[in-house]
Amino acid sequence: MASSLSETPWWEAVDHRPLALRMPWPSLEGKRCLDIGTAAGFWAFEMERRGAADVLATDLATPFARSARNRLEQVREEIGSRVRYEERGVFELEGEFDFAFMGYVLQMVTDPIGALESVRRVSKQLLLLDTVSLPLAFLPSPLARLEARRDGREWFVFNPRGMRKVVELAGWTVEAQTGILREHIPQARTDWRYITGVRSRSCAILARA
């Protein structure tokens, strides 16, 4: 596989490369990996770069996902990747995997605990990355905010304690959790929500089944 992977401009809206360096990755050498909600495939290619023997990238059969898949296919050809792709939602997962990555999916489902249980049925380990509510992060309780945007893209957004709690309620054992991580979104420089941190803040959790 080409060595220029980290130089690839993955997605026009978000540069995930700085974020990837701060994630609590386990060793992926020789492992069977699953990328849930892959979009343009950044995290699938990142797992392959880290030594995964096999990576399956999945996403819903939506117009956005299909558009993003065009970018994934382009990058896969450019770098000689062996990442596989299937149209499959988080509640439709099948197979057996050593490791699963789920990025920015939990906030998109109406049943976040059920989604995490679905992943636990097919994978031994999970790295979860999702948006967190910065205002709720200052409160000591595990909490979630009902986002419920008009476009239906987000439902429940947790604070870091709440995110850990739903992972545990789904039967996972948390091995590591980051603090609040800032996403690099070039277009957000003039939006007060991103400048103040109300948006564009994430948290990552590594857990085992």
N, C-alpha and C positions, 0 to 999 in steps of 0.2 A: 504494500500500500504506500502511496506517496507520503513523503515526510512533511509536506506543506500544509497539513491539516489545520494547524492552529492559525494559519494565515488566511484561511478561507472566509470571505464575508458572508456568514451564514444566513443572516436574516436582516432585512433592511431596517426593521423597527427596533430590534433589541440585539445587543452584543453580549452573549452569554459567557464569553471567554474569561473575563475577570471573575465572574461568579463561580465558574467551574473550578477555579484554583482554591476557593474557600470552602468547598464542599467536603464532608467527611467520607470520602470514598474508601471502601475496603479494597483489597486486592481483587482484581477481575481477571487475572491471568488464567486462561483456559476455561472460563466459565460461560455458561449459557445465560444470555441476558435478554431482558425484555424492556422495551421503551414504550410506555403507555402514553398516548396523546402526543405522538412524536412531532406533529406539524412539519417543519422543514428538516427535521432529523438531526439537529445539533447534538442532542444528548446520545442518540444512537451511535453517531460517529465518534463521539467522545469515549463511549464505552469500548468501541472497537479499538480506538487509539490506545486505550489503557490495557489492552491485551485480551479482551473477550474473544473466546473461540467462535461464538455464534451470537448474533444480535438480531432479534426480531423487533421491528418497529411497527407499532399499531396506531390507528386513529379511526375516528368515526367517518362514515361516508357522507360528509357534508361538503358544500361548495368551498368553504375555506380550507378544509383539510385536503381536498383534491387539488386546489391551487398550490398549497404549500408542498404537496407531494411532487409537483413538477420541479420545484427547487431541490428537493431531496434527490430525485432521480438525476438531476444535472450534476450535483456534487458527487453522488455515488460514482458516476461515470468518470468524472474528472480525477478522482483520487483512487480509483480502482477498488472501491469498497465492496464487501460481501454482505452488507446489511440487507436483510430481507424485509418486505413490507406486506402488511395485511390490513384490510379495512375491518376493524373490530373495536367495539367499545369496551370499557372497563368491566362491564357486567357480562361480557361474552368471552372472557379469556379462557383459553384451553392450553394444555400442555404442562410441562415441568421445566422450571427455570431455577438457576442458582441465585439469580439476582434480578430485581426489577427496579426500574427508575420510573417515577411518576411525577412529572413536572407540570404544575399549574392545571391540574385536573380536578383536585378535590373541591375547589371552589366552584367548579362547573356542574357538579352533580347534586341532585336533590336529596340523595341518601349517601352522605360521605362515609358513614360507618360501614354501610353495605359495600361501598366501592373498595374500601380497604380490606374487608373480609374476602371479597372476590380475588384481590391480588394475593392474599395469604393462601388461598387454595392452590395457587399455581407456582408460587415462588418461596424460596427459603429465606430470602433477605430482601429488604426494600430500602431505597433511598427516596424519600419524599421531599419535594420542593414545592412550596406554595406561597402565595401572597398572605401576609398577615396584616392585621389591623394595628397600626401604630398607636392610635388613641387607647385601644383596649389593652395594649401591652403594658401600660402603666398601672393596671389593676391587678391585684394578686390572685384573682380567681381564674379558672379555665373558662373562657368565654368565647362566644361566637356572635357575629353581627349578621343579621339577615340583609344581604346586599340587594338581591332581587332587582337587578337592572331591567329596564324596559325591554332591552334586546335579548334578555334571557341568558346572557353569557355567564353570569355569576349568581350564586345563591348564598352560601354561608362562607364568611371570611372569619378566621379564628385569630385569637391572639396566640403567642407562642405556647402558653400553658394549655390553651384549649386544643391546639393542634396536637400536642403530645397526648392529651387525654383521649381524643378520638382514635389515635393510633393504638393506644393501650386497650380501649374498649373493643376494638376490632380484633384483639387477640395477639397483637405484636408485642415484643419486648424491646423497648428503646435501648439502643447501644450508644448513641451519640446525638446531640442536638446543638445546632449552631445558635448564635445570637441572631439579631435582626441583620439581614443582609440587604444591601442596596443594589438594585438592578441598574445596569447601564443602558439608559434609553436616550440616545442623542436628541430625538425629536422633542423630548420632554423638558428641555432647558427653560422654556418660557411658560410652562404650565405650573401655576402655583401649587397644585396638588402634588406634583412630583418634586418641586423645589423644597416644599416643607416636609416631605416624607409621608404625607397622608396616603399617597399612592407610591408604588415602586419600592415596596419593602417586602422582603421574603424571609423565610426560615426553612432550614433543612433538617430532616430527622433521618438517622440511620437506624433500622430496626431489623430484628430477626423473628422468624415465625416460631 
